[in-house]
Amino acid sequence: MATSREFVEQDYVIEHIRQTFQCTVLWCEGRACLEYGTEEELYRISKYIQENFDKDLLDVFFTAIESIPLES
């Protein structure tokens, strides 16, 4: 996908990220929060958003939190 300088709807970016990466989007009081697995994944998502949508991660998501591993 080429970098676009046009306005891109936040919901479009969020849905695109959900389909491209294995991450979870949580909603808190109507605001999207990114739940990621590793620091590397967060870096890749952030870089992808910058390169493809010309936005910072926190322009799209209210916050980003690391997933808590499930105990077995």
N, C-alpha and C positions, 0 to 999 in steps of 0.2 A: 504494500500500500504506500503510495507516495505521500510525502508530507503535505498537509493542507494548511493554508493560512486562513481559511474561512472558519466561521463560527461552527463548532461541532457540538451538538447537544450532549450534555453530560450523560444522560441515560444511554446514548449510543456508545459512548466510550466505555462505560461500565459494562454493558452487555458484550462488547467486543473483547474486553479483558477477560471476562468470565469464560468466553468461548475459547480463548487463546491460551490461557494459563490455568493451572489447577490451583485455583484460589477460591476463597469464599467472600461474598459480599454480604456484610451484615448491615442492617438498617437500625439506626438509633434516632428517634424523634424525626424521622423523615430524611436523615442524612446518611449517605453511604459511607461505610467503614470497610476498609480492605483488611482481610485476614489472610496472612501469608505464612508459608511454611518455613522458609529459611531466609537469611540475609541476602543470599545470592538470588533467590527468587524475587525478593523485593527490589533488588538492584535491576534485574532484568525487566520487571514490570515497569519500574520508573523510567528506565531508558527507553523502553518500547513506547510508552505514552509520550515522552519527549520527542522521539524521532517521528512518530506517526501522526500525532495530534498537536504538536507544538504546545504542550501544556506540561506543567509540573504535576507530579503525583497528587499533591495536596490541593491542586486546583480541581481535581476530579473527586477525590475522596476526602471526607472530613478528617479522617485519621487512618493510620495503618497499625495493626497489632499483630504480633507473632502468635501463631497457633500454639495452644497448649497441647503437648503430646498426650494421647490417651494412655492411661495406665492399664496394663493387662493383668 
